Amino acid sequence: MDNMNKQELVSALADAQLRGEAFARGVEQVTADAQAREAWATYHLIGDVLRSADLAAGTPPDRFLARLQQRLAAEPVPQRPVLPVVATEAVAPAQAERAAANDTGWRWKLVAGMASVTAMAAVAWNLAGGGTAAQPQMAAAPAGSAQVVATTEAGTMIRDARLDQLMAAHRQFGSANALQTSAGFLRNATFEGSGR
C-alpha cells in the first residue's frame, strides 16, 4: 500500500466509514504503523478543533504515554499491611453458648408478640366474615325517579324521565354556542328528540 492509500484508510477509519474487512485492515494498519497512528491522532485533533476551539491544545499520544509511564514509575509502590497472626484456641462449651446481645430486653419480645396476635386476629376476623358489614351504595338512583326505555336508531336506551323534561324545557338553549360568538372550528352537541 502506498502512503496515500494508508492515509485515506486511516481517514475513513477515523470518520467511522469502514465496515467488515476494511475496518479490520484499518485497525491493523493503525496499530502496526507509527505514521498511521500519527495520522489517526491528527485526524482526531482536527475533528476536536472543528467541534470546539477549546480542544485545540492537545498532546500527541506518544508523549502523553511516555509522561504517564514516567509518573507511574516515580510513584511509590504501596505495601500491603502485615496482619498479625493470632493463634486460635479451642472454644470451650461455656463460651460457645453465650447469651445473645438483645436477650436481656424483654419489652421488644412483648411488643412483637402482641403485634403478631393482633395481625392474626384481624386476618381470622376477615376470613370468618365478621368484618363484612353492609357497605353503602355509592351511586344510586334517588327514590321515585322514573326511568324511561327509549328505542332509537342506535338501539334501546334507558333514560331518566327528569333528564328528558329538563332537555325539553331548555331546548331553546340546546344549539347555542357557549362562547356566544361565531366559532367555526367548534362543534355543537345537541340532543334531538324523536319529534324531528
Backbone as a chain_set.jsonl record, in Angstrom:
{"seq": "MDNMNKQELVSALADAQLRGEAFARGVEQVTADAQAREAWATYHLIGDVLRSADLAAGTPPDRFLARLQQRLAAEPVPQRPVLPVVATEAVAPAQAERAAANDTGWRWKLVAGMASVTAMAAVAWNLAGGGTAAQPQMAAAPAGSAQVVATTEAGTMIRDARLDQLMAAHRQFGSANALQTSAGFLRNATFEGSGR", "coords": {"N": [[0.837, -1.173, 0.0], [0.595, 2.161, -0.838], [1.622, 5.424, 0.422], [-0.489, 7.31, 0.245], [-2.823, 5.762, 0.08], [-2.767, 4.612, 2.621], [-3.214, 6.836, 4.289], [-5.77, 7.583, 3.424], [-7.193, 5.34, 4.221], [-6.876, 5.452, 7.022], [-8.138, 7.898, 7.488], [-10.769, 7.295, 6.688], [-11.303, 5.378, 8.616], [-11.196, 6.926, 10.947], [-13.418, 8.51, 10.506], [-15.436, 6.726, 10.845], [-16.343, 5.185, 8.675], [-15.734, 2.704, 7.735], [-16.381, -0.79, 7.317], [-16.602, -4.235, 8.218], [-14.189, -6.225, 6.571], [-12.587, -4.139, 5.644], [-12.585, -2.428, 7.829], [-11.199, -4.004, 9.714], [-8.723, -4.15, 8.422], [-8.0, -1.435, 8.511], [-7.763, -0.956, 11.306], [-5.699, -2.706, 11.888], [-3.67, -1.497, 10.409], [-3.364, 0.959, 11.75], [-2.502, 0.105, 14.27], [-0.089, -1.097, 13.677], [1.618, 0.664, 12.293], [3.603, 3.522, 12.794], [3.366, 6.014, 11.503], [0.725, 5.881, 10.657], [-0.578, 5.869, 13.13], [0.084, 8.436, 13.98], [-1.225, 9.953, 12.032], [-3.815, 9.185, 12.654], [-4.13, 10.361, 15.224], [-3.857, 13.033, 14.455], [-6.079, 13.404, 12.739], [-8.143, 13.068, 14.594], [-7.592, 15.223, 16.287], [-8.083, 17.318, 14.532], [-10.834, 16.956, 14.146], [-11.715, 17.437, 16.782], [-11.013, 20.143, 17.099], [-12.635, 21.293, 15.156], [-15.11, 20.832, 16.332], [-14.931, 22.208, 18.78], [-13.214, 25.059, 19.812], [-11.818, 25.138, 22.15], [-10.651, 22.699, 22.472], [-8.382, 22.664, 20.986], [-5.743, 22.664, 21.892], [-3.678, 20.078, 22.268], [-2.052, 16.984, 23.21], [0.324, 14.943, 21.7], [-0.27, 11.413, 21.481], [1.898, 9.678, 21.968], [3.806, 11.148, 23.43], [2.258, 11.796, 25.643], [1.761, 9.237, 26.702], [4.385, 8.496, 27.33], [5.034, 10.378, 29.355], [3.12, 9.628, 31.25], [3.95, 7.038, 31.884], [6.423, 7.646, 33.063], [5.607, 9.067, 35.349], [4.169, 7.103, 36.679], [6.205, 5.307, 37.23], [7.635, 6.78, 39.072], [6.001, 6.832, 41.25], [5.504, 5.684, 44.58], [5.51, 2.253, 45.483], [2.722, 0.774, 46.82], [2.627, -0.81, 49.965], [1.469, -3.874, 51.212], [-0.406, -4.157, 54.171], [0.865, -5.85, 56.971], [-0.709, -8.28, 58.677], [-1.095, -9.281, 62.025], [-0.609, -12.624, 63.1], [-2.944, -14.527, 64.705], [-3.216, -16.901, 67.124], [-5.516, -19.5, 67.216], [-7.684, -20.809, 69.619], [-9.172, -23.709, 71.045], [-12.641, -23.588, 71.41], [-14.311, -23.263, 74.368], [-17.109, -25.097, 75.723], [-18.74, -23.532, 77.415], [-18.24, -20.918, 76.587], [-19.208, -21.049, 74.003], [-21.947, -21.101, 74.213], [-22.981, -18.496, 74.638], [-25.042, -15.782, 75.71], [-27.408, -14.005, 73.704], [-27.03, -10.663, 72.364], [-29.288, -9.04, 72.61], [-30.803, -10.317, 74.453], [-31.467, -9.624, 77.043], [-33.394, -7.676, 76.898], [-36.76, -7.59, 77.344], [-38.983, -6.227, 76.587], [-39.225, -5.701, 73.807], [-39.805, -8.2, 72.892], [-42.335, -8.668, 73.955], [-43.85, -6.655, 72.685], [-43.577, -7.423, 69.986], [-44.814, -9.924, 70.058], [-47.474, -9.217, 70.755], [-48.19, -7.686, 68.514], [-48.122, -9.638, 66.52], [-50.179, -11.379, 67.381], [-52.379, -9.643, 67.182], [-52.414, -9.121, 64.413], [-52.939, -11.681, 63.413], [-55.481, -12.106, 64.509], [-56.977, -10.139, 63.164], [-56.82, -11.062, 60.519], [-58.095, -13.548, 60.779], [-60.648, -12.693, 61.584], [-61.548, -11.326, 59.288], [-61.568, -13.424, 57.434], [-63.493, -15.084, 58.524], [-65.748, -13.674, 58.095], [-66.648, -11.737, 59.743], [-65.995, -9.078, 59.464], [-67.507, -8.043, 57.431], [-69.553, -5.767, 56.917], [-72.623, -4.203, 55.928], [-72.115, -2.386, 53.078], [-72.398, 1.014, 52.098], [-74.182, 2.07, 49.192], [-72.622, 3.67, 46.582], [-73.387, 5.111, 44.228], [-76.556, 5.709, 43.463], [-79.859, 5.594, 42.19], [-82.139, 8.141, 42.98], [-84.975, 7.675, 45.128], [-88.133, 7.252, 43.661], [-87.575, 8.228, 41.15], [-88.326, 8.038, 37.831], [-87.711, 5.76, 35.228], [-87.26, 5.736, 31.748], [-87.71, 3.769, 28.914], [-86.267, 4.063, 25.888], [-86.406, 3.692, 22.391], [-84.097, 3.947, 19.914], [-82.328, 4.789, 16.849], [-79.799, 3.858, 17.341], [-80.225, 1.846, 19.118], [-81.717, 0.32, 22.037], [-82.266, 2.455, 24.79], [-81.928, 3.323, 28.192], [-83.402, 5.854, 29.88], [-83.533, 8.743, 32.025], [-86.462, 10.132, 33.288], [-86.667, 12.707, 34.345], [-84.436, 13.939, 33.235], [-85.151, 14.014, 30.547], [-87.325, 15.795, 30.714], [-86.007, 18.097, 31.556], [-84.329, 18.578, 29.347], [-86.277, 19.073, 27.4], [-87.473, 21.406, 28.386], [-85.395, 23.21, 28.188], [-84.723, 23.334, 25.518], [-84.427, 25.444, 23.805], [-81.945, 26.496, 24.367], [-80.286, 24.54, 23.547], [-78.872, 24.419, 21.091], [-77.242, 26.578, 21.129], [-74.17, 28.357, 21.122], [-71.598, 28.071, 23.523], [-69.727, 30.061, 23.757], [-70.922, 32.269, 22.718], [-70.208, 33.492, 20.378], [-69.307, 33.463, 16.945], [-67.83, 30.556, 16.08], [-66.244, 28.702, 14.003], [-64.677, 26.464, 14.169], [-65.513, 24.995, 16.293], [-67.634, 22.361, 17.462], [-71.095, 21.785, 17.819], [-72.93, 20.241, 20.36], [-75.891, 18.737, 20.582], [-79.098, 17.636, 21.758], [-81.367, 15.852, 20.05], [-84.626, 15.197, 19.952], [-87.202, 12.687, 19.36], [-89.117, 14.09, 17.975], [-88.447, 15.431, 15.628]], "CA": [[0.0, 0.0, 0.0], [1.392, 3.379, -0.85], [1.375, 6.339, 1.524], [-1.792, 7.952, 0.085], [-3.866, 4.799, 0.434], [-2.739, 4.458, 4.075], [-3.867, 7.984, 4.906], [-7.199, 7.514, 3.125], [-7.74, 4.279, 5.047], [-6.939, 5.961, 8.388], [-9.166, 8.932, 7.497], [-12.071, 6.626, 6.658], [-11.463, 4.733, 9.908], [-11.488, 7.981, 11.917], [-14.766, 9.005, 10.219], [-16.35, 5.597, 11.071], [-16.923, 4.828, 7.391], [-15.299, 1.369, 7.341], [-17.12, -1.927, 7.845], [-16.138, -5.567, 7.853], [-12.771, -6.476, 6.33], [-11.899, -2.853, 5.521], [-12.402, -1.946, 9.198], [-10.119, -4.795, 10.305], [-7.475, -3.733, 7.783], [-7.673, -0.101, 9.021], [-7.303, -1.085, 12.69], [-4.377, -3.349, 11.812], [-2.739, -0.504, 9.891], [-3.106, 1.958, 12.793], [-1.739, -0.499, 15.37], [1.231, -1.56, 13.241], [2.438, 1.691, 11.651], [3.711, 4.746, 13.589], [2.82, 7.117, 10.709], [-0.728, 5.754, 10.677], [-1.016, 6.32, 14.449], [0.207, 9.898, 13.996], [-2.333, 10.466, 11.213], [-5.031, 8.947, 13.448], [-4.187, 11.409, 16.239], [-4.064, 14.314, 13.762], [-7.48, 13.47, 12.286], [-8.998, 13.287, 15.759], [-7.366, 16.592, 16.74], [-8.818, 18.188, 13.595], [-12.251, 16.838, 14.486], [-11.957, 18.117, 18.055], [-10.926, 21.587, 16.867], [-13.836, 21.7, 14.422], [-16.239, 20.815, 17.254], [-14.754, 23.208, 19.829], [-11.889, 25.676, 19.763], [-11.149, 24.874, 23.427], [-9.947, 21.423, 22.388], [-7.291, 22.779, 20.012], [-4.463, 22.328, 22.514], [-3.649, 18.648, 22.564], [-0.736, 16.372, 23.356], [0.395, 13.703, 20.926], [-0.438, 10.291, 22.404], [3.17, 9.061, 22.35], [4.396, 11.941, 24.501], [1.399, 11.634, 26.81], [2.015, 7.912, 27.255], [5.729, 8.498, 27.933], [4.964, 11.105, 30.621], [2.339, 8.821, 32.179], [4.796, 5.944, 32.354], [7.422, 8.216, 33.971], [4.968, 9.392, 36.625], [3.836, 5.845, 37.347], [7.454, 4.733, 37.743], [8.078, 7.574, 40.212], [5.081, 6.599, 42.372], [5.942, 4.61, 45.484], [4.683, 1.052, 45.415], [2.062, 0.603, 48.115], [2.919, -2.069, 50.643], [0.341, -4.476, 51.89], [-0.183, -4.192, 55.613], [1.084, -7.189, 57.504], [-1.608, -8.511, 59.795], [-0.522, -10.236, 62.975], [-1.236, -13.93, 63.115], [-3.492, -14.812, 66.023], [-3.419, -18.341, 67.305], [-6.885, -19.804, 67.635], [-7.775, -21.831, 70.646], [-10.424, -24.454, 71.032], [-13.678, -22.853, 72.124], [-14.9, -24.036, 75.466], [-18.569, -25.165, 75.61], [-19.378, -22.435, 78.153], [-18.146, -19.716, 75.755], [-19.984, -21.251, 72.786], [-23.362, -20.878, 74.488], [-23.162, -17.161, 75.199], [-26.364, -15.192, 75.512], [-27.49, -13.028, 72.624], [-26.852, -9.285, 72.823], [-30.57, -8.44, 72.936], [-31.553, -11.28, 75.251], [-31.916, -9.026, 78.291], [-34.545, -6.809, 76.659], [-37.975, -8.389, 77.216], [-40.07, -5.378, 76.079], [-39.401, -5.862, 72.358], [-40.448, -9.503, 72.671], [-43.737, -8.485, 74.277], [-44.465, -5.853, 71.618], [-43.635, -8.236, 68.777], [-45.835, -10.948, 70.261], [-48.806, -8.594, 70.687], [-48.442, -7.303, 67.121], [-48.416, -10.869, 65.782], [-51.512, -11.841, 67.781], [-53.353, -8.706, 66.619], [-52.489, -9.338, 62.968], [-53.614, -12.955, 63.171], [-56.887, -11.923, 64.845], [-57.599, -9.369, 62.086], [-56.956, -11.949, 59.355], [-59.126, -14.542, 61.089], [-61.937, -11.996, 61.607], [-61.952, -11.073, 57.902], [-61.86, -14.693, 56.774], [-64.721, -15.637, 59.084], [-66.888, -12.868, 57.642], [-67.043, -10.818, 60.801], [-65.74, -7.697, 59.09], [-68.264, -7.672, 56.233], [-70.778, -5.024, 57.208], [-73.285, -3.733, 54.718], [-71.449, -1.204, 52.568], [-73.354, 1.91, 51.439], [-74.054, 2.13, 47.74], [-72.09, 4.996, 46.278], [-74.18, 5.778, 43.207], [-77.87, 5.076, 43.409], [-80.913, 6.467, 41.695], [-82.999, 8.549, 44.087], [-86.283, 7.013, 45.145], [-89.194, 7.966, 42.967], [-87.208, 8.672, 39.805], [-88.854, 7.099, 36.836], [-86.83, 5.516, 34.099], [-87.979, 5.567, 30.5], [-86.99, 2.981, 27.924], [-86.436, 4.706, 24.586], [-85.811, 2.949, 21.285], [-83.552, 4.866, 18.916], [-81.623, 4.117, 15.753], [-78.611, 3.223, 17.897], [-80.628, 0.713, 19.941], [-82.548, 0.642, 23.191], [-81.57, 3.218, 25.821], [-82.686, 3.599, 29.409], [-83.207, 7.271, 30.158], [-84.18, 9.283, 33.206], [-87.576, 10.982, 32.862], [-86.388, 14.092, 34.716], [-83.491, 14.477, 32.264], [-85.916, 14.342, 29.332], [-88.09, 17.017, 30.98], [-85.059, 19.203, 31.582], [-83.903, 18.86, 27.973], [-87.416, 19.658, 26.683], [-87.682, 22.768, 28.882], [-84.278, 24.066, 27.788], [-84.366, 23.045, 24.135], [-84.059, 26.689, 23.137], [-80.514, 26.725, 24.567], [-79.573, 23.329, 23.157], [-77.966, 24.582, 19.958], [-76.476, 27.821, 21.273], [-72.743, 28.202, 21.38], [-71.257, 28.517, 24.872], [-68.907, 31.267, 23.68], [-71.791, 33.321, 22.212], [-69.619, 34.095, 19.193], [-69.189, 32.528, 15.84], [-66.58, 29.797, 16.122], [-66.434, 27.655, 13.016], [-63.887, 25.278, 14.466], [-66.151, 24.259, 17.379], [-68.827, 21.603, 17.098], [-72.169, 21.887, 18.792], [-73.52, 18.971, 20.786], [-77.281, 18.952, 20.966], [-79.945, 16.457, 21.853], [-82.525, 15.985, 19.2], [-85.618, 14.185, 20.324], [-87.856, 11.961, 18.268], [-90.11, 14.984, 17.372], [-87.997, 15.956, 14.322]], "C": [[0.883, 1.238, 0.0], [0.896, 4.322, 0.249], [-0.021, 6.967, 1.44], [-2.912, 7.003, 0.468], [-3.929, 4.584, 1.944], [-3.497, 5.595, 4.746], [-5.369, 7.989, 4.632], [-7.884, 6.459, 3.997], [-7.898, 4.753, 6.499], [-8.015, 7.041, 8.501], [-10.566, 8.314, 7.513], [-12.341, 5.924, 7.987], [-11.828, 5.764, 10.976], [-12.897, 8.526, 11.731], [-15.829, 7.929, 10.4], [-17.072, 5.2, 9.792], [-16.583, 3.398, 6.977], [-16.134, 0.301, 8.036], [-16.407, -3.206, 7.431], [-14.627, -5.679, 7.715], [-11.973, -5.177, 6.218], [-11.639, -2.259, 6.907], [-11.239, -2.681, 9.87], [-8.768, -4.395, 9.735], [-7.037, -2.362, 8.296], [-7.147, -0.152, 10.447], [-5.908, -1.705, 12.72], [-3.321, -2.344, 11.364], [-2.362, 0.5, 10.986], [-2.271, 1.362, 13.92], [-0.324, -0.858, 14.961], [2.153, -0.434, 12.783], [2.414, 2.975, 12.49], [3.153, 5.943, 12.839], [1.3, 7.077, 10.715], [-1.289, 6.194, 12.026], [-0.952, 7.84, 14.557], [-0.908, 10.534, 13.173], [-3.654, 10.322, 11.954], [-5.201, 10.049, 14.496], [-4.457, 12.772, 15.61], [-5.514, 14.462, 13.317], [-8.424, 13.697, 13.463], [-8.82, 14.684, 16.33], [-8.109, 17.579, 15.844], [-10.308, 18.15, 13.907], [-12.596, 17.549, 15.781], [-11.948, 19.627, 17.882], [-12.15, 22.077, 16.11], [-15.06, 21.727, 15.332], [-16.144, 21.91, 18.304], [-13.333, 23.744, 19.777], [-11.124, 25.431, 21.058], [-10.327, 23.597, 23.383], [-8.746, 21.472, 21.446], [-5.941, 22.404, 20.612], [-4.498, 20.859, 22.902], [-2.218, 18.16, 22.675], [-0.713, 15.125, 22.498], [0.381, 12.493, 21.866], [0.878, 9.649, 22.832], [3.819, 9.817, 23.497], [3.583, 11.81, 25.788], [1.662, 10.29, 27.494], [3.384, 7.842, 27.931], [5.721, 9.214, 29.28], [4.192, 10.309, 31.664], [3.179, 7.68, 32.736], [5.87, 6.45, 33.312], [6.805, 8.509, 35.337], [4.598, 8.13, 37.395], [5.077, 5.189, 37.935], [7.932, 5.479, 38.979], [7.192, 7.367, 41.438], [5.639, 5.512, 43.279], [4.966, 3.431, 45.391], [4.027, 0.858, 46.775], [2.363, -0.785, 48.688], [1.649, -2.584, 51.294], [0.61, -4.478, 53.392], [-0.056, -5.649, 56.078], [0.198, -7.328, 58.735], [-0.989, -9.523, 60.743], [-1.316, -11.543, 62.946], [-1.677, -14.217, 64.536], [-3.738, -16.306, 66.107], [-4.834, -18.569, 67.806], [-6.853, -20.945, 68.634], [-9.097, -22.565, 70.494], [-11.432, -23.723, 71.897], [-14.285, -23.765, 73.173], [-16.41, -24.047, 75.313], [-19.265, -24.022, 76.328], [-19.35, -21.149, 77.333], [-19.013, -19.844, 74.511], [-21.454, -20.95, 73.008], [-23.578, -19.537, 75.18], [-24.562, -16.648, 74.896], [-26.308, -14.172, 74.375], [-27.414, -11.62, 73.187], [-28.172, -8.653, 73.241], [-31.426, -9.36, 73.797], [-32.104, -10.651, 76.518], [-33.136, -8.146, 78.102], [-35.802, -7.639, 76.429], [-39.118, -7.574, 76.628], [-40.304, -5.6, 74.586], [-40.053, -7.194, 72.056], [-41.944, -9.406, 72.932], [-44.465, -7.722, 73.17], [-44.6, -6.671, 70.336], [-44.7, -9.319, 68.904], [-47.24, -10.384, 70.155], [-49.154, -8.179, 69.256], [-48.794, -8.531, 66.291], [-49.808, -11.377, 66.107], [-52.584, -10.95, 67.182], [-53.517, -8.924, 65.12], [-53.216, -10.637, 62.652], [-55.111, -12.851, 63.476], [-57.609, -11.165, 63.738], [-57.804, -10.236, 60.845], [-58.057, -12.963, 59.594], [-60.506, -13.909, 61.064], [-62.441, -11.752, 60.185], [-62.295, -12.36, 57.176], [-63.164, -15.295, 57.261], [-65.945, -14.835, 58.669], [-67.35, -11.886, 58.679], [-66.877, -9.371, 60.397], [-66.53, -7.245, 57.88], [-69.569, -7.032, 56.633], [-71.375, -4.559, 55.895], [-72.641, -2.421, 54.289], [-72.487, -0.292, 51.908], [-73.1, 1.927, 49.941], [-73.685, 3.55, 47.37], [-72.962, 5.754, 45.27], [-75.507, 5.036, 43.098], [-78.875, 6.091, 42.888], [-81.791, 6.863, 42.867], [-84.37, 7.885, 43.976], [-87.301, 7.874, 44.433], [-88.795, 8.459, 41.593], [-87.653, 7.607, 38.819], [-87.854, 6.966, 35.702], [-87.679, 5.224, 32.881], [-87.117, 4.745, 29.57], [-87.293, 3.603, 26.576], [-85.739, 3.867, 23.527], [-85.377, 3.953, 20.239], [-82.902, 4.06, 17.813], [-80.401, 3.363, 16.264], [-78.96, 2.017, 18.752], [-81.479, 1.198, 21.096], [-81.711, 1.336, 24.248], [-82.48, 3.379, 27.02], [-82.364, 5.031, 29.794], [-83.951, 7.65, 31.418], [-85.265, 10.255, 32.741], [-87.317, 12.442, 33.212], [-85.41, 14.736, 33.751], [-84.203, 14.847, 30.974], [-86.73, 15.613, 29.526], [-87.174, 18.238, 30.972], [-84.619, 19.581, 30.178], [-85.033, 19.494, 27.17], [-87.633, 21.107, 27.109], [-86.594, 23.71, 28.389], [-83.827, 23.806, 26.361], [-83.937, 24.309, 23.39], [-82.575, 26.994, 23.286], [-79.668, 25.567, 24.052], [-78.582, 23.53, 22.027], [-77.137, 25.85, 20.054], [-75.026, 27.503, 21.603], [-72.431, 28.76, 22.76], [-70.452, 29.807, 24.851], [-69.693, 32.471, 23.187], [-71.177, 34.082, 21.045], [-69.53, 33.028, 18.126], [-67.824, 31.851, 15.907], [-66.756, 28.592, 15.2], [-65.69, 26.374, 13.336], [-64.48, 24.464, 15.611], [-67.363, 23.51, 16.858], [-69.852, 21.776, 18.202], [-72.664, 20.494, 19.114], [-74.921, 19.26, 21.26], [-78.006, 17.631, 21.036], [-81.149, 16.702, 21.001], [-83.471, 14.838, 19.515], [-86.244, 13.54, 19.11], [-88.87, 12.827, 17.546], [-89.697, 15.477, 15.992], [-88.029, 14.923, 13.275]], "O": [[1.829, 1.324, 0.783], [-0.107, 4.058, 0.912], [-0.673, 7.139, 2.47], [-3.867, 7.418, 1.125], [-5.013, 4.396, 2.497], [-4.309, 5.374, 5.645], [-6.157, 8.356, 5.504], [-9.01, 6.656, 4.454], [-8.921, 4.494, 7.132], [-8.73, 7.096, 9.502], [-11.44, 8.757, 8.259], [-13.486, 5.878, 8.438], [-12.683, 5.499, 11.821], [-13.516, 8.964, 12.701], [-17.005, 8.18, 10.139], [-18.268, 4.912, 9.812], [-17.094, 2.921, 5.964], [-16.54, 0.46, 9.187], [-15.703, -3.246, 6.422], [-13.876, -5.287, 8.609], [-10.82, -5.117, 6.644], [-10.592, -1.654, 7.136], [-10.396, -2.059, 10.516], [-7.782, -4.31, 10.466], [-5.845, -2.133, 8.499], [-6.181, 0.54, 10.77], [-5.045, -1.275, 13.485], [-2.204, -2.341, 11.881], [-1.192, 0.852, 11.135], [-1.413, 2.05, 14.473], [0.562, -0.921, 15.813], [3.372, -0.575, 12.881], [1.343, 3.462, 12.854], [2.529, 6.81, 13.451], [0.653, 8.122, 10.771], [-2.348, 6.818, 12.082], [-1.831, 8.461, 15.155], [-1.473, 11.549, 13.579], [-4.509, 11.206, 11.899], [-6.289, 10.606, 14.641], [-5.203, 13.577, 16.168], [-6.114, 15.522, 13.494], [-9.399, 14.439, 13.341], [-9.785, 15.28, 16.809], [-8.69, 18.552, 16.324], [-10.969, 19.188, 13.929], [-13.641, 18.191, 15.881], [-12.787, 20.321, 18.457], [-12.653, 23.165, 16.39], [-15.956, 22.549, 15.137], [-17.162, 22.486, 18.687], [-12.37, 22.981, 19.708], [-9.895, 25.508, 21.064], [-9.4, 23.43, 24.175], [-8.157, 20.436, 21.141], [-5.081, 21.877, 19.906], [-5.27, 20.457, 23.772], [-1.283, 18.855, 22.276], [-1.643, 14.321, 22.561], [0.969, 12.552, 22.946], [0.973, 9.128, 23.944], [4.327, 9.205, 24.436], [4.142, 11.724, 26.881], [1.773, 10.22, 28.718], [3.532, 7.209, 28.976], [6.321, 8.734, 30.242], [4.562, 10.31, 32.839], [3.123, 7.391, 33.932], [6.201, 5.762, 34.278], [7.418, 8.229, 36.368], [4.7, 8.093, 38.621], [5.019, 4.586, 39.007], [8.567, 4.884, 39.85], [7.598, 7.697, 42.552], [6.188, 4.523, 42.795], [3.758, 3.612, 45.239], [4.724, 0.785, 47.787], [2.352, -1.788, 47.975], [0.861, -1.82, 51.853], [1.724, -4.767, 53.829], [-0.78, -6.536, 55.626], [0.341, -6.588, 59.708], [-0.419, -10.52, 60.3], [-2.537, -11.546, 62.788], [-0.872, -14.158, 65.466], [-4.397, -16.889, 65.246], [-5.288, -17.891, 68.728], [-6.094, -21.906, 68.499], [-10.028, -22.06, 69.868], [-11.106, -23.287, 73.001], [-14.709, -24.885, 72.889], [-16.961, -23.071, 74.805], [-20.317, -23.58, 75.866], [-20.303, -20.371, 77.364], [-19.508, -18.835, 74.008], [-22.146, -20.575, 72.062], [-24.278, -19.457, 76.189], [-25.181, -17.059, 73.915], [-25.27, -13.557, 74.128], [-27.704, -11.407, 74.364], [-28.187, -7.811, 74.138], [-32.645, -9.195, 73.861], [-33.127, -11.109, 77.025], [-33.854, -7.89, 79.068], [-35.902, -8.328, 75.413], [-40.124, -8.145, 76.209], [-41.45, -5.679, 74.144], [-40.781, -7.317, 71.071], [-42.738, -10.001, 72.204], [-45.566, -8.101, 72.768], [-45.635, -6.612, 69.672], [-45.414, -9.596, 67.94], [-48.109, -10.997, 69.535], [-50.305, -8.312, 68.838], [-49.681, -8.463, 65.44], [-50.548, -11.769, 65.205], [-53.606, -11.454, 66.716], [-54.638, -8.913, 64.611], [-54.022, -10.688, 61.724], [-55.924, -13.448, 62.771], [-58.743, -11.508, 63.402], [-58.845, -10.153, 60.194], [-58.871, -13.214, 58.705], [-61.451, -14.525, 60.572], [-63.623, -11.947, 59.904], [-63.229, -12.38, 56.375], [-63.87, -15.948, 56.493], [-67.072, -15.284, 58.877], [-68.387, -11.249, 58.49], [-67.562, -8.506, 60.943], [-66.262, -6.171, 57.342], [-70.597, -7.707, 56.682], [-70.695, -4.53, 54.869], [-72.625, -1.455, 55.051], [-73.377, -0.789, 51.219], [-71.963, 1.814, 49.482], [-74.339, 4.508, 47.782], [-73.236, 6.938, 45.468], [-75.555, 3.877, 42.687], [-78.747, 7.293, 43.122], [-82.157, 6.009, 43.675], [-84.85, 7.58, 42.885], [-87.318, 9.094, 44.596], [-89.622, 9.069, 40.914], [-87.37, 6.421, 38.986], [-87.234, 7.942, 35.278], [-88.7, 4.542, 32.973], [-85.918, 4.995, 29.449], [-88.452, 3.663, 26.164], [-84.623, 3.39, 23.733], [-86.192, 4.724, 19.732], [-82.913, 2.829, 17.824], [-80.009, 2.347, 15.689], [-78.073, 1.232, 19.085], [-81.909, 2.352, 21.125], [-80.608, 0.898, 24.575], [-83.688, 3.555, 26.863], [-81.204, 5.383, 30.008], [-84.886, 6.965, 31.831], [-85.009, 11.108, 31.891], [-87.704, 13.331, 32.454], [-85.514, 15.928, 33.465], [-83.899, 15.875, 30.369], [-86.824, 16.429, 28.609], [-87.534, 19.288, 30.44], [-84.541, 20.764, 29.847], [-84.778, 20.367, 26.34], [-87.947, 21.952, 26.271], [-86.852, 24.897, 28.192], [-82.665, 24.036, 26.029], [-83.159, 24.232, 22.439], [-81.996, 27.672, 22.438], [-78.44, 25.626, 24.122], [-77.542, 22.872, 22.004], [-76.391, 26.16, 19.125], [-74.714, 26.517, 22.271], [-72.946, 29.815, 23.13], [-70.482, 30.57, 25.816], [-69.185, 33.591, 23.231], [-71.59, 35.205, 20.756], [-69.667, 31.836, 18.4], [-66.79, 32.51, 15.801], [-67.351, 27.586, 15.586], [-66.038, 25.309, 12.826], [-64.012, 23.359, 15.883], [-68.036, 23.961, 15.931], [-69.505, 21.899, 19.376], [-72.799, 19.658, 18.221], [-75.108, 19.966, 22.251], [-77.582, 16.636, 20.449], [-81.88, 17.669, 21.214], [-83.134, 13.664, 19.356], [-85.86, 13.816, 17.973], [-89.458, 12.359, 16.571], [-90.565, 15.916, 15.237], [-87.684, 15.197, 12.126]]}, "num_chains": 1, "name": "protein.A"}
